[in-house]
């Protein structure tokens, strides 16, 4: 019995979901800034630690994706498809996370932008840092998602070493398929 290749994850997360998330986050950031100042609270300025965390997530995704890609190109042993599926899920989550924090940082900054001359740089620089690091994650995550293509294996001992990884469909093990029989 041959392993079945299921192309459930044959394309990246549609861009519209990222843009819808970003638009929602812009509105949320702007509204949060507006409400805080209306009630007499200081401006909402995110911590630089959030920007560092987003860069760390992007770096971990990129390193893990490059390691998976390296194992695919070595062709000596086939990487575990579950590792590829986990990396795929993490990269899709990274896309949504990056879109949200990019939009939220933009919303915060849009509210401050007309008042930039009278606002201290310590308040608006973290907003710009959040916007840029969120955008970095939003760009890196789809690139990592494309690295998750694993060559299909077969039951006759061939592990797909002769296949070109750039032209192969994504693999989801039969046990993860919604059509798998119990």
Secondary structure by P-SEA (a helix, b strand, c coil): ccbbbbccccccccaaaaaaaaaaaaaaaaaaaaaaaaaccccccccaaaaaaaaaaaaaaaaaaaaaaaaaaaccccccaaaaaaaaaaaaaaaaaaaaaaaaaaaaaaaaccccccccccccaaaaaaaaaaaaaaaaaaaaaaacbbbbbccccccccccccccccccccccccccccc
